């Protein structure tokens, strides 16, 4: 019998890292546009630091992202 593999949701920080990488924007450009220091961004991207909510808001705004809650049915599927 096959074991069901439950697909865990990707943590928000990992999703944000993926979007930053895929944006094609340099750390310098993100810093100039948001004010989030290049060193802070580099530490976040390497997993050595968390970002403040203010920094997240600025980066999410620059990348034109939107935080959207999962639907109840999506949450229930993950628990099974």
Secondary structure as the mmCIF struct_conf table of DSSP 4:
data_model
#
loop_
_struct_conf.conf_type_id
_struct_conf.id
_struct_conf.beg_label_comp_id
_struct_conf.beg_label_asym_id
_struct_conf.beg_label_seq_id
_struct_conf.end_label_comp_id
_struct_conf.end_label_asym_id
_struct_conf.end_label_seq_id
HELX_LH_PP_P HELX_LH_PP_P1 UNK A 2 UNK A 6
HELX_LH_PP_P HELX_LH_PP_P2 UNK A 8 UNK A 11
HELX_RH_AL_P HELX_RH_AL_P1 UNK A 12 UNK A 23
HELX_RH_AL_P HELX_RH_AL_P2 UNK A 27 UNK A 34
HELX_RH_AL_P HELX_RH_AL_P3 UNK A 38 UNK A 45
TURN_TY1_P TURN_TY1_P1 UNK A 46 UNK A 47
BEND BEND1 UNK A 48 UNK A 48
HELX_LH_PP_P HELX_LH_PP_P3 UNK A 50 UNK A 52
HELX_RH_AL_P HELX_RH_AL_P4 UNK A 53 UNK A 62
TURN_TY1_P TURN_TY1_P2 UNK A 63 UNK A 64
HELX_LH_PP_P HELX_LH_PP_P4 UNK A 69 UNK A 71
HELX_RH_AL_P HELX_RH_AL_P5 UNK A 72 UNK A 79
#
